[in-house]
Amino acid sequence: MKSIKAGEFKAKCLKLMDEVAATGKPVLITKNGKPVAQLAPITCKPKTPYGALKGHAIILGDIIEPIDVEWEAQR
């Protein structure tokens, strides 16, 4: 995890926020060598499981049309 002094964080705050949002890696902020805060990206959780995987699957072909291969369970 990247560590940065509080004074340096104050000067580069907006740039660091953009960096954390882009990379997803948190930044530890220290004061007098001791950790005092952590800048981390927000992870959005879906409100319901319905639609949680939207945009993660690709449909290849017709999903309604029956397949030509006979299954063992149908024999």
C-alpha positions, 0 to 999 in steps of 0.5 A, spaced: 500 500 500 502 506 498 503 511 504 504 519 504 505 524 509 499 528 511 502 535 508 504 532 502 497 529 501 494 536 502 498 538 496 496 533 492 489 531 494 485 531 488 490 528 484 491 522 489 483 521 489 483 521 481 489 515 482 485 511 487 479 511 483 483 509 477 487 504 480 483 501 485 489 501 490 488 505 497 493 510 500 495 510 507 496 517 510 501 518 515 502 524 520 509 524 524 510 517 521 503 514 524 497 512 520 491 516 521 487 515 515 486 511 509 484 514 502 480 508 499 475 507 493 468 506 494 465 499 492 458 500 490 454 494 492 447 492 488 441 493 492 438 487 490 441 481 487 437 482 481 441 485 475 447 484 479 451 481 474 448 486 468 454 487 463 458 481 465 455 476 460 455 475 453 450 471 449 453 468 443 447 465 439 440 464 440 438 462 447 431 460 445 432 455 440 433 448 442 440 444 441 441 439 436 445 434 440 441 429 444 442 429 452 444 423 456 438 424 460 433 424 454 435 417 452 
